[in-house]
Amino acid sequence: MKTKTNLSTSSSDEQKDVKDFKELGMIEPIIKAINEQGIVKPTQIQEMSIPIILSGKDIIAGSKTGSGKTLAFGTAIIQNITKGKGIQAIVLTPTRELCVQVTESLSMFSKYIGLRVTPIYGGVSINPQMNQLKRTDVVVGTPGRVLDHLQRGTLNLSNVKVAVLDEADRMLDMGFI
């Protein structure tokens, strides 16, 4: 059984003696991609969570919007899956907007590794998504469309190593229990 850790950051996201990303265990291709975006030092949530996530433990983390949670869980996805071996990670998000945002971020963070990240959400044709799911490494989706794909048999989660519930509290508030 995996150990679960609960993390929550203070309202101030500043921390003294902040480590760099390499000290947290991140690999060079991710560091290069995030440095190109002007990100050079980890935030508090990243410093607290990345080593725990990379050690294989489950966590529940809470921090304000814009604090870097996507990079924290994205690191675990990028470093723990192998390109071209089927869907190995899934991120559930409450809205299509967040789904697109997370997809773009994960694609950018993994650009030197070349992971295929596929967004799946409602309000658009399901057929292009079904085709993309045949060759993707990471799925980012909304609960309704994920369930739709599961019921159709077009989404196989048997190889998933990493699962993320992004903004889980919001999904529950929206009735996605």
Buried (B, 14 or more C-beta within 10 A) or exposed (E): EEEEBEBEBEEEBEBEEBBEBEEBBBBEBBBEBBEEEEBEEBBBBBBBBBBBBBEEBEBEBEBBEEBBBBBBBBBBBBBBBEEEEBBBBBBBBBBBEBBBBBBBBBBBBBBBBEBBBBBBBBEEEBEEBBEBBEEBBBBBBBBBBBEBBEEEEBBEBEEBBBEBBBBBEBBEEEEBE
